[in-house]
Amino acid sequence: MSAPNRSAAALSEACGAGNGADENEQLFHGNGAAQQRARLLRHLQEHGQIDTLTARRELDILMPAARVFELRALGEPITLVWVTRTTDCGKPHRVGLYIWGGSGEDALQ
């Protein structure tokens, strides 16, 4: 089953991020769940994947798994693959790699 390909702006409106002239500011610079979902969705659509550590560090989303869960509930095609990444402290951790559409095996090749 194919999910709708929503823009970050459309998703933000559907999730209640608000309207107005400063919509871009509201979309991507707030700490609310709707703004975090919009940032995460935009990144996935533009780059195809993101891991937990990168989402926390670069998108300021402290609980990426929760935002992915919410995006999936809205019909977004996000796949999870477990990978090992090294933290800023130099320690390896098993983290989620979230992949936009397709299968995780395709993205890891």
C-alpha positions as CSV (number, residue, x, y, z in Angstrom):
1,M,0.0,0.0,0.0
2,S,1.4,3.4,-1.0
3,A,1.2,6.3,1.3
4,P,0.5,9.8,0.2
5,N,3.6,12.0,-0.4
6,R,2.8,15.0,1.7
7,S,5.0,18.1,1.8
8,A,6.3,19.3,5.1
9,A,4.0,22.3,4.9
10,A,0.9,20.2,4.2
11,L,1.8,17.8,7.1
12,S,2.4,20.8,9.4
13,E,-1.1,22.1,8.6
14,A,-2.6,18.7,9.1
15,C,-0.8,18.3,12.4
16,G,-1.9,21.8,13.7
17,A,1.4,23.8,13.5
18,G,-0.6,26.9,12.7
19,N,-1.0,29.3,9.9
20,G,0.1,32.8,9.0
21,A,2.9,34.8,7.5
22,D,5.5,33.2,9.7
23,E,4.6,29.7,8.8
24,N,8.1,28.7,7.9
25,E,9.3,29.9,11.3
26,Q,6.5,28.0,13.0
27,L,7.2,24.9,10.9
28,F,10.9,24.4,11.5
29,H,12.0,26.4,14.5
30,G,9.6,25.4,17.3
31,N,9.9,22.6,19.8
32,G,6.3,21.4,19.4
33,A,5.6,17.9,18.1
34,A,4.1,19.3,14.9
35,Q,7.2,21.3,14.2
36,Q,9.5,18.3,14.9
37,R,7.4,16.1,12.6
38,A,7.7,18.7,9.9
39,R,11.5,18.9,10.2
40,L,11.8,15.2,10.3
41,L,9.6,14.7,7.3
42,R,11.4,17.3,5.3
43,H,14.7,15.7,6.0
44,L,13.5,12.3,5.1
45,Q,12.0,13.5,1.8
46,E,15.2,15.4,0.9
47,H,17.8,13.0,2.1
48,G,16.0,9.6,2.2
49,Q,17.2,8.6,5.7
50,I,18.3,9.7,9.1
51,D,19.5,8.0,12.2
52,T,18.5,8.7,15.8
53,L,21.7,10.5,16.7
54,T,21.6,12.8,13.7
55,A,17.9,13.6,14.3
56,R,18.8,14.6,17.9
57,R,21.9,16.6,17.0
58,E,20.9,18.3,13.7
59,L,17.1,18.5,13.8
60,D,16.8,19.1,17.6
61,I,14.4,16.2,17.9
62,L,15.1,14.5,21.3
63,M,12.6,11.6,20.8
64,P,12.8,10.8,17.1
65,A,11.1,7.4,17.6
66,A,8.0,9.2,18.9
67,R,7.9,11.5,15.9
68,V,8.4,8.6,13.5
69,F,5.5,6.7,15.2
70,E,3.3,9.8,14.7
71,L,4.3,10.2,11.1
72,R,3.5,6.5,10.4
73,A,0.1,7.0,12.0
74,L,-0.5,9.7,9.4
75,G,0.4,7.3,6.7
76,E,4.0,8.2,6.0
77,P,6.2,5.3,4.6
78,I,9.1,5.1,7.1
79,T,11.1,1.9,7.6
80,L,13.3,1.2,10.6
81,V,16.7,-0.6,10.3
82,W,19.0,-1.1,13.3
83,V,22.5,0.1,12.8
84,T,25.6,0.9,14.9
85,R,26.7,4.5,15.1
86,T,29.5,6.1,17.1
87,T,28.4,8.9,19.4
88,D,30.2,12.3,19.8
89,C,31.9,10.7,22.8
90,G,33.4,8.0,20.6
91,K,31.2,5.1,21.9
92,P,29.3,2.7,19.5
93,H,25.6,2.5,20.0
94,R,22.8,0.5,18.3
95,V,20.4,3.1,17.0
96,G,17.5,3.4,14.6
97,L,18.1,4.3,11.0
98,Y,14.8,5.7,9.6
99,I,14.4,5.3,5.8
100,W,11.8,7.1,3.7
101,G,9.8,4.7,1.6
102,G,11.1,1.4,0.2
103,S,12.7,-1.2,2.2
104,G,15.6,-0.9,4.6
105,E,17.7,-3.4,2.6
106,D,17.5,-1.1,-0.4
107,A,18.9,1.8,1.5
108,L,21.8,-0.1,3.1
109,Q,23.2,-1.3,-0.2
